[in-house]
Amino acid sequence: MGSTRRRFTDEYKGHAVRLVLDSGDSIAEIARSIGVHEMTLGKWVKKARDDGEESQRPLDEDERAELERLRKEVPRLRMEAEFAKKVAAWFAKDQQ
């Protein structure tokens, strides 16, 4: 009896991994849409991440702009969170 195991080219695997990394959809959603088992696609994505393929892709203009916006926003949000902690501690102390 012959093997029913499917074989995929490296090009196909790379395309499937790019779909996961670029689309923001889950591995399960992409796997269903391309007809590959979720665990199989998950292994491909993990291997690509371990090999550093994800980090080698340069950011496009939109991604770069979002990164800069988020880097500016983080300090403000940290300050707001610290202030909220102090207010909560003050209210908790006042209630006792």
Secondary structure, 3 states (H helix, E strand, C coil): CCCCCCCCCHHHHHHHHHHHHHHCCCHHHHHHHHCCCHHHHHHHHHHHHHHCHHHHCCCCHHHHHHHHHHHHHHHHHHHHHHHHHHHHHHHHHHHC
